[in-house]
Amino acid sequence: MQVILPDGSKKDVKDGAVVADVAAAIGTGLAKAAIAGKINGELADLTAPVANGDKVEIITDKSPEALGILRHSTAHVLAEAVESLWPDTQIAFGPATDDGFYYDFKLDHSISTDDFPTIEKKMSEIIAEDKPFVREEITRDEAKKIFANQQFKLEHIDEIPADEKLVIRRHGNFVDLCNGVHLPSAGRIKAFKLTKVAGAYWKGDANNEQLQRVYGTAFFSKKDLQQHLDLIKEAERRDHRKIGRELGIFTESEMAGAGLPMYLPAGATIIRLLEQWLRAGLIKRGYQEVITPHIYKADVWKTSGHYGYYHDNMYFFDVNEGTKEKPRMTEYGVKPMNCPGHVMLYANSIHSYRELPIRYFEFGTVYRHELSGAVHGLMRARGFTQDDAHIFCREDQVVDEICSILDLADQILTTFGFKYTAEISTRPEKSIGTDEMWTKAESFLKQAIERQGIPYDINPGDGAFYGPKIDIKIQDAIGRWWQCSTVQVDFNLPERFNITYRTADNKEQRPWMLHRALFGSIERFLGILIEQTVGNMPLWLAPTQVVGIPSADRHQDTCNQLANELRELGGRVQVYTQNEPMRVKIAKAQSMKVPYMLVVGDKEMGDHTVSVRTREGGNQGSMSVDDFKEIIKGATVAAHAI
């Protein structure tokens, strides 16, 4: 029989051939390098049978899918090792992740990082045996016998649809319920490391049992593993939660609740500066600022569709709008998004085609019910502020509006030194709107992004149910990618809220609606920025730009006078008047990432100069006060320069 290779050529293989036979037919080198395959686009083990006319691709350690297969296989070895060390272990699930893998366990022993050397040693022993991962299809009765003592596997078996095959994966004496693709044998695992342990809930539901989640990572070479571990160390050095705490930017309180960051003065300063900077640019570009409530009646969320589509991610509560004697309870919801408020503002008056586009923006704080295990500092919070805007326009204005948004996003991201890429997410299976609307909207997004010269990929089927979108991803200083800016077309809310404008011939027409956020979540953008800069904010954004350091008590008045002069220019200045040695004051200012330290002694008092030190370059020598004022003036201008 014949199979079709990725280049379109055909290869003869024997009847009953498997993927490994196809690799061998192509060449001995490929047969040795093969770890899995694809049959008609679907990942498959090397032992999977192929049929006449199948399209077959061989997966090696160079293939994009390879790391996922390696890591999933390593997760099985982790589970096997833990079960071997603690035989009463209840195993749950162990998937691959973007940067490694994890496995969830229930056992009496509390696993800690102190156990990692023991677990890793056992894993190495299992890998050295180089036993194959064997796939078997079994019946439900057989599965329940195999997993008779595994509560989570039994529960999962009952949830698998009756018409779906049950697949187990044997590895020596270890058996797991798994339909994923694996390496041919454990000996192909060359480099792995356990990284951390955390709590997790069965199936991610806080109402279920709490499990122990062990994380790890794996690579095809020790060099790649070491590079990854070095990256982890660098990420820990840059961790925004650690730096945020050290610099007094934000804090979190168990009393307040998970995922609800609170900003200290330094953090509040940065947030307001970001908002002020963006606000000035938006107003210059014809946006109008609005403010909407944090809560609405549930009727609003029913009209918008959030009540049905997003209910579990929202906070609802009842309000008595009657009297104590005759209560009349009304359900309200805390807003997870600003969109309905802006639509209601648009609907507040009649609009002509001449008025469009109307651009509303708001720094709107929203609240979403994230699982406690998912919240992560500023990166993923339950309460956060979006630099949200909604544009209501005519069809002939859509492309220009998207171009303007992309241009502004470019200015913002390049200001902070971020490289970025973009992707257009197209129509998903479940969606609203006509084929014509989707075709137009996707075409408009492509026209705009190509006009702006931004490289992009197509992310098929990943658009929102209400319209396609452009997502912009930024790369930070250590190569990680983050999704920030987004532009979305919305067919849903204009229809649900029945908003219109009057055309030139006095007919009612539905406007096009664009959602856009540039920072995205301001919290998340700040978290990324902290990690990008390691807390060394640019001068215009630094919460404290200058620290005055008097050499002795007699120099304090001069320092205070200089500080007041700089404040009049918009500078943010502190004077260290503590009874401490000057070197201690300098070290303190450097540890707080203050851009400039101005030392004033007898000489400086006499000739109206300052001795300048910077956080990066140390002692910069003497500078006239007037010259230093120009630096602060420049920073003040930069804060309004977008």
Steps between C-alpha positions, in 0.01 A plus 500: 500500500601863471504791745535869418791693650493873597662605170223325307715207390384142551679220680439126467466315830392147586139417583437540873780758534521734799647849523843362591501298177436816300798667670718196421386502137612862469843438654688337787599837644139613519394165648752549779396862561124440489307538824143514367304588189197668351236312307276728296599789727438318830785414738559127534745260667767329291302179548181645349388320179479688171263436211534530126483867395566641850700820527787418737752732664785385725557688826859533624646698789527798261125510433279764671291225664800313640541676834135444587534127435822482700354688794178303509703179503718639779187581701411129486847413628449749784172333594664158483782617728265656757279191503809283545627709793158540665288198394172639636517797262182596315595628154293759314619662177839601359497714184779681321503879531661779300823474697489155658249267660328423828323213670236518774508257792313419818712337770557518872859615459536875447733533202754783524802607298709300751346187342602599147846332503339173612225520237747600227728209590209258467401660168857458373491133594173454310638683195818286504286186465382641165168318502249576225181699545235254384156614386199271558129539436287340772138467610345693785482190716869433440582861582311490827687187603836652412427822688294347780709684762531829311206727587574774247546260210172325588316831508648598166407164345135562589514839327641375170221474237381145436597515132856615574784248515676447832876503459765413758873547485717229655858565601645201674272433797362854492165561330331832427174592332620706205424548133794733434801439277822384667864437425575146383685432827612679815867490399432782254466735801845659521463800733237584760461692823228540762442868566231564760205361692165670559144429603231430243137393498371192321382625160580857606184523711543647849208286618699185424784336688829682526794321340875546487630618164863429414641704211797415284652552160682290244716556192677290242843619616663599828614825337141600418392405851773712658409798283140461615600476867714812461195671350292395800758653734495821299120500508512459879740795521252706302185371676267801519349378827841503673610830344157656557524416867860625534428830323171563679298484176218266601399253764249221539310411815342169600244706687403681180491184291700336224557686175423847637824701488521822698730779388736677737596863418775398256267269309215750497740758357605269215140405420384861490798600284420224251137609489593868469745422219249294304209735574685793343567298186141378473346844538740629234367225271134585544401264782253608767542378857199349678439347841260214560376325817662192650166322535185465292171320535513143376272608213796678341706182509208299363466742210874499429518121519750491787238354733483188288850484352710634789292446814750278684773764460288778651395612848124532553310619806149605603397851599180581692336780303182484704462551874587295804135406536444435129832397351541505125821326407677590177803315368810704412831400346848649538635585157762266349520725194430862414332438163129506599542832676649662192225358280237643735674839486489488120131409517435801723445725198424490129806503276552613142743348254678837513595445867673170443745376601422540869790384717430443871783408734515418868750379755240262633559264792339160448469184707511138384470182701835333439578180688727573796762263363509693171561850639859618469592842633423771246514261206166336577280672756134497594482879509681701233471812286473494122596789276181425315353674197210434269468658159167533321549565131369457148614208287711728280690620811592161646838449332621853581396459864683169531810654342487785751474252788793295370708815455436602859580149625831517309589833662424367847690173464806651331514770769559225754739308277279200430525291186163372394314283255132462418243241405155522352251262660224398262144365530449219752251216453251661739442860399237757418470722195469430130768355273516836325569687826777259602661509157499880500627530856788257446585679176501838676738370770737364235489822296580709806783286634660473155469875448688550828769253393462280809596133455215270600383142513151364455356323805212312336178456694620683813300820462237597755148373436402860423775589251860460379792671670865601484710406802844655546762306695808665645838345574677594820870522585537124557305388197158430652188595303201677653164583347415868557336722240189381320256628239167320467203537269166451678180400321332400827449807719373739229237238416407413859468864609342600168726803443484690171599819324313700237637477148515780243159396371359498856486122544597306810830313458690277744847641578814290498643463848871456577633401841859591567743494791863610465658421835233232536481470874702785651592268787634238263688756293659637817597149608664438162670839516639431848646172379627657177688775684571310825331796668720762330218713363584763237555842652160639399324202662712451813290561813795683656724660240749672725632459853678794661779394736641769732860431604431644845211655692604850388431399139138393558343840432677523165386149411141581596505822296636312196232232544226764498641659184503160326146426617382823342630360170299181551780299662436236765764553765583375849766633737672249726534682830560192717800498731688247290836497318484630144606160357199339673266760350646442154467123537138542613414716197667249266311210657175692436602541134497882517643637171692796649668576832611860558764545767530850650798606710686822571643525147160444337337760727765750403488468120135399455580152370417144594711186503305258282480124542284265290361158582683347205823695463596613848675833547445732199687798643384855554214668311344843528154509652365668186635219280345236721167681487504449123512124558187519715327726247573241232349222711188708560461556126552125436211422734268680256673413173294219352 
